[in-house]
Amino acid sequence: MASVNRLGTYLALEREMLRLEESGSDLAEALRDAMDPIWY
């Protein structure tokens, strides 16, 4: 069940990053860069 919660949190963060991108903010890309070590 914990992995489902983490997936939900990740997807919520990803949706927020998409909103940031749509608003023209560079913060979304900075967040993705910061998260890269987690996934790779």
N, CA, C and O of each residue as an XYZ file, in Angstrom:
160
protein
N       0.816     -1.200      0.000
C       0.000      0.000      0.000
C       0.859      1.264      0.000
O       0.452      2.290     -0.544
N       2.033      1.192      0.603
C       2.901      2.369      0.655
C       3.323      2.810     -0.743
O       3.419      4.007     -1.011
N       3.579      1.846     -1.640
C       3.997      2.217     -2.989
C       2.865      2.922     -3.738
O       3.126      3.785     -4.576
N       1.620      2.568     -3.447
C       0.484      3.242     -4.070
C       0.429      4.692     -3.603
O       0.169      5.593     -4.400
N       0.672      4.917     -2.315
C       0.683      6.279     -1.793
C       1.809      7.096     -2.418
O       1.620      8.263     -2.760
N       2.979      6.480     -2.568
C       4.103      7.187     -3.184
C       3.816      7.500     -4.644
O       4.162      8.576     -5.131
N       3.189      6.570     -5.336
C       2.827      6.814     -6.729
C       1.838      7.972     -6.814
O       1.978      8.844     -7.672
N       0.851      7.988     -5.941
C      -0.119      9.075     -5.921
C       0.541     10.413     -5.661
O       0.185     11.415     -6.280
N       1.500     10.435     -4.747
C       2.239     11.669     -4.444
C       3.050     12.114     -5.649
O       3.071     13.295     -5.994
N       3.724     11.152     -6.291
C       4.507     11.476     -7.483
C       3.613     12.052     -8.584
O       3.965     13.050     -9.212
N       2.466     11.429     -8.816
C       1.573     11.898     -9.878
C       1.014     13.281     -9.553
O       0.855     14.108    -10.451
N       0.717     13.540     -8.294
C       0.247     14.871     -7.897
C       1.336     15.908     -8.158
O       1.055     16.998     -8.657
N       2.580     15.566     -7.820
C       3.698     16.483     -8.069
C       3.878     16.711     -9.561
O       4.119     17.837     -9.996
N       3.764     15.664    -10.332
C       3.910     15.798    -11.789
C       2.824     16.713    -12.359
O       3.103     17.533    -13.234
N       1.593     16.579    -11.871
C       0.516     17.472    -12.336
C       0.825     18.923    -11.990
O       0.579     19.823    -12.793
N       1.363     19.150    -10.795
C       1.714     20.516    -10.401
C       2.839     21.057    -11.279
O       2.836     22.237    -11.629
N       3.796     20.210    -11.635
C       4.888     20.656    -12.501
C       4.355     21.008    -13.890
O       4.835     21.955    -14.514
N       3.374     20.260    -14.376
C       2.769     20.593    -15.664
C       2.076     21.958    -15.599
O       2.167     22.749    -16.538
N       1.393     22.227    -14.501
C       0.756     23.538    -14.329
C       1.786     24.651    -14.290
O       1.582     25.720    -14.865
N       2.897     24.394    -13.609
C       3.970     25.397    -13.564
C       4.512     25.667    -14.963
O       4.727     26.820    -15.339
N       4.735     24.598    -15.737
C       5.227     24.766    -17.102
C       4.260     25.591    -17.935
O       4.671     26.473    -18.689
N       2.969     25.299    -17.793
C       1.968     26.033    -18.567
C       1.941     27.511    -18.204
O       1.590     28.352    -19.032
N       2.311     27.827    -16.965
C       2.316     29.227    -16.538
C       3.618     29.930    -16.918
O       3.767     31.133    -16.700
N       4.566     29.170    -17.491
C       5.819     29.773    -17.933
C       6.914     29.763    -16.884
O       7.963     30.378    -17.078
N       6.687     29.077    -15.784
C       7.673     29.022    -14.701
C       8.787     28.033    -15.029
O       8.540     26.987    -15.630
N      10.010     28.368    -14.634
C      11.149     27.468    -14.801
C      11.278     26.503    -13.624
O      12.128     25.614    -13.647
N      10.454     26.665    -12.608
C      10.546     25.845    -11.409
C      10.296     24.372    -11.708
O      10.936     23.511    -11.105
N       9.397     24.066    -12.610
C       9.090     22.669    -12.929
C      10.335     21.938    -13.424
O      10.603     20.817    -12.990
N      11.078     22.539    -14.301
C      12.287     21.901    -14.825
C      13.334     21.742    -13.729
O      14.035     20.731    -13.681
N      13.440     22.723    -12.859
C      14.384     22.625    -11.746
C      13.997     21.474    -10.815
O      14.869     20.756    -10.326
N      12.701     21.296    -10.568
C      12.244     20.190     -9.730
C      12.533     18.855    -10.391
O      12.969     17.918     -9.721
N      12.301     18.751    -11.679
C      12.587     17.496    -12.383
C      14.076     17.180    -12.324
O      14.462     16.035    -12.090
N      14.904     18.183    -12.533
C      16.351     17.970    -12.454
C      16.752     17.484    -11.060
O      17.609     16.612    -10.922
N      16.131     18.051    -10.040
C      16.446     17.651     -8.666
C      15.989     16.222     -8.379
O      16.594     15.531     -7.559
N      14.929     15.777     -9.047
C      14.392     14.441     -8.814
C      15.081     13.366     -9.666
O      14.905     12.178     -9.394
N      15.844     13.739    -10.665
C      16.497     12.760    -11.546
C      17.270     11.684    -10.779
O      17.142     10.507    -11.115
N      18.067     12.036     -9.764
C      18.812     10.984     -9.063
C      17.914      9.931     -8.407
O      18.356      8.806     -8.174
N      16.693     10.272     -8.114
C      15.769      9.311     -7.511
C      15.392      8.224     -8.512
O      15.259      7.056     -8.146
N      15.222      8.610     -9.775
C      14.717      7.680    -10.774
C      15.804      6.988    -11.578
O      15.565      5.940    -12.177
N      17.004      7.572    -11.593
C      18.063      6.984    -12.449
C      19.212      6.474    -11.652
O      20.175      5.956    -12.219
